[in-house]
Amino acid sequence: QLADPRAAKIPRYVRVNALKTSLDDALADLNARGFSQGDTAEGKKFVQDPHVPNLLAFDAARTEMSSDPAYLRGELILQDKASCFPALVLNPPAHADANVIDATAAPGNKTTHLAALMQNRGTLFAFERDKRRFKTLETMLARAGASNVRAQNADFLSVDPHDATYARVSHILLDPSCSGSGIVNRLDYLLDDAAEEQEEERDERLEKLAAFQQSMIAHAMKFPSVSRIVYSTCSVHAAENERVVRAALLASSGAWVLAPRDQVLPTWERRGVQDELGDVGDAANLVRCMPGEDATNGFFVSCFERAPATGQSAI
Ligand code: SAM
């Protein structure tokens, strides 16, 4: 039972896993089992998402996917729409020498998405600090057929950016722990903003999370060959979103800038909040999702890219 009325407005999203099947084959399989494409996700009708390739939206109230045979074969991955944005925005390379990091990987939805975009080529280093969640990650990687992933049960902050192993890493996805305040359709996240939590307590909690999130971005920025970092949260709080991005840009002293809107889901309407980002960049380069309004959970995506060299000494 879902306590939040906004949850009813979110379809059951399913990503077709290109590592195991093609979109055409997945659609044929669904059709053979009585599903059909329609204009709305209702009953046995599903919709192809306009923003995320390979994403299908089903009727959440009437579609139980966790026992679906295609899901059990790893051909379908249950992943909310907004949670597909970070890997798309990171746009990882897909060649034999590609080196990419997923810094906070479990349960592995975005890791398997990255592996699919990389067509299982190159190496995707995936870190997960928590032992139990790491096991879930391993199960998910195996089920999805993500064979280019080197998963490690390790704290990303303890990974040495100057270790030769990571010398060629060009892209990092950073989706760290957050308050989860944007998630309205999962009971394990409904603890955020609990009525009994005082404003003061909440602010303190958000402050701690923001300091951790900033340290993760600062660490990612230290990898010498990295040119692109996507930072995302499933929070609706500016304290974990625009304000963290602002602090990260200021701390980088001009070495990093925000990737322009045309590389960051340009057709998605809801963008960042300029007042919260301030004068360090254009909030139109950021993506936000609002639960109940955007047919997905609350979410935030930002993309940092290394500032072009000025011809003078490196900043
Ligand atoms: N990206 C995942 C996905 O799409 O399936 C969800 C990631 S979840 C929001 C954040 C994860 O980061 C948690 O599993 C948490 O245990 C892990 N984590 C937090 N701090 C970490 C750190 N310093 N190093 C590695 N993993 C960390």
Residues whose N, C-alpha, C, O or C-beta is under 5 A from the ligand:
A	BS01	SAM	A103 T104 A105 A106 P107 G108 N109 K110 F127 E128 R129 D130 R133 A154 D155 F156 L157 D175 P176 S177
